Amino acid sequence: METKNSSEARLGGGDPPLGDRLRRRRKELKLTLQNVADRSGFSVGFISQIERGITVPSLTSLIAVCRTLKVEIGTFFSPPKVASPVTRRAHRPVYALGKGDGNVSYERLSAAFPGNVLRSTIIHEPPGRRSEPMSHEGEEIYFILEGSLTLEIDGERVVLKAGDSAHFPSTRTHATWNHTNEPATILHTCTMDVFGDGEPFGDPDNSLAVTRAAGRRGTVKKHGSR
């Protein structure tokens, strides 16, 4: 993992903590924790933990909360911009929504240009990290570069190891969990606007395709919707 640019890319250095800013916005709108939870599709406990700084949301979770609070994600989060179609490993900043080694960190791969649909990052998932179950528009792909990750979709769990991938419509309820004692590195591509560059795209269907590194030249294992 490239760490040269990590410290300068971490967010919120001189600003109030993310949770404090989200709480302030919620109170401006006279919304309760229950209101925000119901409208964003999360539990009250999860929203409360974000506001208290106990939990750092993923990019997609933060977008869902921002939509509920009727505010642009750029108000709380400004990821690095990619002006060139080519990124270099040694010069890609590693950024995160919170400080500390226990938070998920990201490297932005995809550029922004008129009409672009794909948003791609390398995700560095720390040991034991669980995401909150969620669903949203679009579709996404996980490709495991290093380590292992549990992916749960509509209550069905599958363990992905290095070289494995999963492709599914994001409208299905999904969550991830690094169930190991080692970091996991994931190439993640989605059609949801996780950078705040423009409107999200996506036309999901009802299929989930999981491919294994050892058998990618053969068949693709498919899980139908429940």
QUIMO-V375221 format. One line per field, one symbol per residue. phi: phi as a letter, one per 30 degrees, with the letter a starting at -180 (. if undefined). A space follows every 10 residues. Layout:
phi: ???
This chain:
phi: .dcecdddcd ciecceeeed dddddedddh cdededdddc icdeeddddd ddidbcdded dddddddddh bddddcabde ccdcdccced cddcbbdbcj ddcdbbbdcd ccaeidcdbb bccccdeidc cdeabadjba bcbddbibbc ccbhiccbcc cejdbbbadd dddbabaddc cbdccbdcbb cdddcidadd bkbdccbbcc ccedbddcdc dccddd
